[in-house]
Amino acid sequence: MSDLYSRIYDVVRLIPAGRATSYGAIARFVGSPRGSRMVGWAMNQCHAHEEYTPAHRVVNRLGILSGKHHFPGENLMQELLESEGLVVLDDQIQNFDQVFWDPFKELNWNAI
């Protein structure tokens, strides 16, 4: 696993239940501001690692579940988010700005 993927996973594991963030927010935080797609690729690979990574909490900048097709079943990503209290309609987290978790605001820089 690359060092970048490790840093991405470390940040994603800190997202609390009931909150969500974007690929871009994670990319910026780990020092790769144009690396949103890389974060998406990392989320797609995280199931292969021993430590649990809540990839369902990472969505696109509009709160759309753009990675849902990488989860088993038809609606697992949505079901996981809803089980944490988020409301998802038409593959989009409702009130995304209110549940958005910004690592720059939420984390101590020494956390990862």
Order of alpha helices (4+ residues) and beta strands (2+ residues): alpha-beta-alpha-alpha-beta-alpha-beta-beta-alpha-alpha
